């Protein structure tokens, strides 16, 4: 086994995070955890994870769930389409069984390359190459001298993972170890190199010395993903879409023309009316709302 990986796994054995979905053997519960962790921080997921499982404890219960119940249960997690994709996936699993390969996981709605690989490892215990932002960062720094690796570096990172991921044994611990190191120590902007178990062998450590840190941060930070923003609004549209959905969850029904002032203190009835309607139309198209006569919207 690669010496760096051996050191990392020894560290992980002692310092792994105590997460409710760790060391779990239930495919459905692991699936829900991975789904929730897409675009949502671990600390935010933890209190909502068990509540969701209490409400929808099995593939079948999720497959049968009404849309309005799902949207209520998903409150606080954002990106509400994820839970509708999960229901579609649950219906497939109920009909055909739990996937057993990475290719089969990829056929489920909303399951991309990362999630398919992660589920293959954590559910099926079959060797797969798992890349998320933490894995990318740790591998890029440790082996490729990349202080801020980007998705375009994934081909090289996959080559490293193919070489260092154990062929036998509990290889599913490796992505977990990389994620834990990335979230606790090998941080995105200011890694805590002095407490890293791999500090002696990391090719990027010197790039984060006091002499080079300022210049590196100024020139090498990854580009932020651009989001849809209306005019000079302080937040992207997804924030306001979430506020619209929260209002309908709370009041059961809302009139579109009443939304503006409630979701945006700077709302302008002339300049922003089309913006409000466009966001609402997209929520309807996504299956998260239903449009009725007289511009009334409700949950499905």
Beta strands, then each sheet from edge to edge (+ up, - down):
strand 1: 253-255
strand 2: 290-291
strand 3: 296-298
sheet 1: 1+ 3- 2+
end
